[in-house]
Amino acid sequence: MIVTVTANPAIDRLLTLDGPLVRGAVGRTDASLDQPGGKGVNVARVIAAAGHEVVAVFPAAAHDSFVTAVEATALSHLAVPTAHRVRVNLTLAEADGTTTKLNAPGAELSTDELERLTAAIVTGSKGASWVVLSGSLPPGVPDDWYAGLTRTLRAQGSRVAVDASGAPLLAALGSPDHAPDLVKPNAHEVVDLVGGDADAIEADHELAAATAQRVRREHGPAAVLLTLGASGAVLATADGSWFAASPPIVPVSTVGAGDSSLAGYLLAEVDGHDAPGCLAVAVRHGSAAAALAGSTPPTPSDVARLDAVHPQQLSLHSHLSQKDGHVITHHG
């Protein structure tokens, strides 16, 4: 069983524009598409679509439309009651696949609500092979909440994957001895951890792999899955580094693509794939998601329609150093 945690769930509302987005102008859209979202829910929906056992844990008010939307997907879930309704995030999609997201902060969780959510996660995760902690934290949740959960969940035998950004990610990686088993940053998030230039990292997969290895060495996660947008992704473990290019697609929406990549990795890992095999499945899932509208989770048939992905192993001795504010790549 895999458990996903979404502390800040959202209704993802997609508006498809009839032309390019022009600031200050009046545009027209197709009918809106509402889907239950938040990064952990997105991951859970992909895993469920593949037929694997998964439970999504999130806070939501009783009879919230978000809970109704989750129930409509038949996703197994545990909703921890709160006093406030779930936020609505807007995605504006242009015809060329460009997406603009407007995310609300979410309602504040009280001390009592946070304690009940934490207890529900710990209890509901007993026996889980993986627990996924992903997405932003709502107001009222301390930055080190993921870090504390990681220690508790790993102590009771679950492996932990963290997909976050900013202060929560930094806190989760603050102690190498208690680091998550897997982190899934993108290029911009990894720069916050070890510095560098996000555009350069996305454009150079050797630099990306070296950066991911630096995160692993300095912060302690067993594996780093670094997604590179349309370019693909790299995976860094103690056994090596691999790059996999994305298969060709017609992009529709990038919302949830990274979540689908993480779900693909976990699906492959629990099925016994080796590291490059997990990377290949992750990249195909991310690409399949980007070819679908909104945050629609890719099904196995969506993934199967894409070209095969063949990861390339990179030098085990690549590393980064900093000099005068510039990133220098060394290859052994």
N, C-alpha and C positions, 0 to 999 in steps of 0.2 A: 504493500500500500504506500502511496505517496500522499502527503498532506501539503496543501498550499495555504499560506497565510497572506491575507490582504487586509492590512490595518486601515487602509483608506480607500474603500471600494468606490465605484462610480458607475453611473449610467453613462455609457459612451454614446453620444448622439452625433451621428454622421450627417453632414449636409454636403451634398454633391453640387458644386457650382456649375453653371452653364458656360462659364468663361473664366479667364484669369482673375484672381483676386486683386481688386484695385482698392487701395485704402481710401476711404472717404466717399466712395461711389456706391450706388445701389446695384446689387447683384440679385440674381435669381437662382433658386436651388430646386432640386428634385425633392420629393417627399423625404422627410427625415427618417433615419434608421436608428432605432434605439437598441442597444445591446448591453447586457450586464458586463461590467469591466472592472478595471483595476488589475495590476500585473499578475497577482496570484490567481485571480479568477480566470484570466486569459490562459495561463499555464494549465490550470486544471481542466479547462474546456478542451484543450488540445489532447491532453492525456486521456480524458474520458472518451473523446472521439476515436482514439486508437484502441479502445476496449480495455484499458488498464484501470485498476482500482485506484480511485483518487477521492479525497475529501477536501473541499474548499472551506476554510474557516474565515469568517469576516464579521465585523460588527454592523448591525443594521437595526433600525427601529421595527417593532412589530408591525406587520402588514405593510411594510414599505414596498413601493413598486419595484425596488431593486430585488427584494426577495422573491416577489412574484415573477420577475423576469428570469431569475436563476432557476426557479422551479419549472418554468416553461422549457428550459433546456434539459431537464431531467438530470442535472448535475447533482451528485451527492454533496451535501453541504452542512455546515453547522453555523447558524446565525446567532451571534451573541447579542442580546437585546441592548439597545441604546435609546436615548431620549430624542435623538435627532435623525432626520431623514438623510439618506445617502446623497452625495453631491452629484451634479451633472457636469460632465466634461464635453466640450464641443470640438469636433474635428471638421475642418473645412477642406474638402477634397477637390482639386482641380483636375481637368481632363488629362493632363500629362502625368498624373500620379503624385504631384506635389501636394503635401498635406500640411495644414497649419492647425496646431492644437491649442486650445484654450482650456487650461485645467483649473478648476476651482480648488481652494485649499482643503475643503472638507470640514465637518463639524468637529468641535473640540470634544475629546473623550474625558469624562470625569475620572477621578482617581479610582472610584468604585468600578466604573465600566472597564477601565484598563486592567484592573486586577482580575475581573471576571474573564476578560478576553485572554489574558495570559494563562490563567488556570485552565481555560477550555483548550487552548493550544497544547499545553503540556500533557493534559489528560488524553486528549484526542489523538495525540501523536505516538502514544505508546505502541510499540510494535511496527511503526512506520519505517520503511527502508530509507526514505528521504523526506525531509521537511523543507519546503521552499519558503523563504522569507523575502517578500519582494514588494517593491513600490515605495512610495513616499509615506511618511508618517503624518497623521493628522495632528492638529494642535492639541497640546496636552500630553503628548507622548514624548518622553525624553530621547535624545539622540542615541543613547547607548542601549535602547530597548532590544534591538536586534542582537547586540553583543551579549546581553544577559540571556536571551532566549537560546542563542547558539550554545553557550556553555551548558545550560540545563538540558537541552535536547540531545546534545552529543553525549552527556553523562548518562542518559537513559538509553543510549544505543542507536539513535538515529543519526544518519548523515545529514548535513545541513548545507543548503545552497542559498546564497544571498545575491539578490539582484536589486541594488539600491544605488543611490548617488549621494553626493555631498556628505554632510556630517554623519548620517546614519551608516554609510558605507565606511567612512574613516574610522568610526567607533567600532564597527564590526571587525575591522582589521587592525585594531589597536594593540592586540596582544597576540603575537605569533603562536604562542602555546595554546590559545583558545580560538584560533581562526576557523572560519567555516571550511567545509571540505571542498566547496566550489564557489567561485564568484563569477558573475557574468557582467562585467562592465562593457560599455561601448568606448569609443576612442576618447570622447570628451570626459567621461567619468574616470578613465584610467589616468588622464593627465592630472586630474585632481589628486591622485594618489602619488605619482612619481614624477610629475612634470613632463615637459615635452610639448609637441605641437600636434593637435588632434588631426589636422588635415594631412600632415606628413605621415602620421601613423596609419591613417586609412589608405593612403596611397602606396605605402611600402610595407609589404607583408613581412619582410625580414625585420624591419624596425618594429613592427607590431608584435612579432613573436618575442623579440628581445625585451620589449617593454613588459609583455605579459610575464616573462620569466623573472623580470626584476620584481614585479608585484609578488610573485610566488615566493621568491627568496627573502624579500624584506618583510613581508606581511604574513606569511605562513600558510595560505590556503593550499591544499593538495593539488588543485587544478584551477586554472584561469581560462575561461572561455571568453575571448575578447572579440566581440562582433564589430565588423567594419563596414556596416551599411551595405550598399549594393556590391561592394568588393568581395564579401565573404566573411570569413572568420578565422582566427587562429586559436589553437589550444596549446597551453603550456602545462606540463606536468614534470615530475622529477625524472621521467624517462625520456623526455624530449619535447620538441615543438613541432607543430604541424600547421600548415595553411591549407584551406579549402576555398576555392573560388565559387561564387554563387552561379547556379545554372541560369541560362537566359530565361527571362520572364517579361511580360508586359506589366509594369508596376501599376497598381490601382490604389493601394493604401499601405503605408508603412506602419500604421498603428498596430501594435501587438506583434510585429515581426520578431523583435528581440525576445518576447515572451515565448513565441512559438519555437525559436531556436533553443531556448533553455528547455522547453518541454521535450523537444526532439532529442536533445542530449540525454535527458533523464530516461526517456523511453528506451533509448539504445543501451544505456548503462545497465538498467535493470534486466534487459534482455541478454546481457553478457557480452556486448560488443567491446572490442579493445578501444584504446584512445582515438586512433584515427577513424575508426568506425563510428564512434560517438560524434566526432566532429562532422563527419559526412552527413549523418542523419540530422544533426542540428542545423546545418546550413540548408539542406533541402527543405526542412520545415519552415525556416525563416523565409526562404524564397517563396514557398507556397503561400504563406500568409500574406506576403506583400502583393501577391497577384489577386487577392480577394478584397471585397469591399469592407470598409470599417475595420472592426476588430474580429471579423469572422474567423473562427478557428479552422485551420486546414484539416481535412480528413485524410485518412490513409490513401484514398484514391487521388486527392489533390496532390499529395506528395509523389505518388507513383507516376503521375503524368510528367514529372520533370526529368531532365537528363540526369544521369548518374554523376556523382561527385567523387573525385579522386584526390584525397588529401596528399599534400607534398610534405615530406619530412624535411625540416630545416636543421641547420647546424646546432648541435647541443651546446656549443661553446659561445654562442652569440651573447653579448651582454652590453649594457649601457653604462656610460659614465657621463658626468656633467662637468663641463669646463666653461667658465666664463658665461654661464647662462645658456649654453648651446648643448644640444644632445649630440653625442658622438657614438657611432655604432662600430663595434669591434667584432670581427669574426675570427674564431680560432680555427 
